[in-house]
């Protein structure tokens, strides 16, 4: 019985580790999305719809997200307005 249980654990462990990784990644993505929206809401001259439009445009691209958080406020605002076509 012990060997059967050990075999089951050995077979199940990689699946549990994969599920853990997926859940952790999902949690990080959720947190980043919230921070992204918070950052976009700080930009003057854009409304709630614009925030959603820009968030959808950049949420899937890690390099764009990193750029948003690294730009100074004046460049951030200019870049977001360019993305919106303003």
Secondary structure, DSSP 8 states (H G I E B T S, - for coil): -HHHHHHHHHHHHHHHHHHHHHHHHHHHHHHHHHHHHHHHHTSTT--HHHHHHHHHHHTT-HHHHHHHHHS-HHHHHHHHHHHHT-
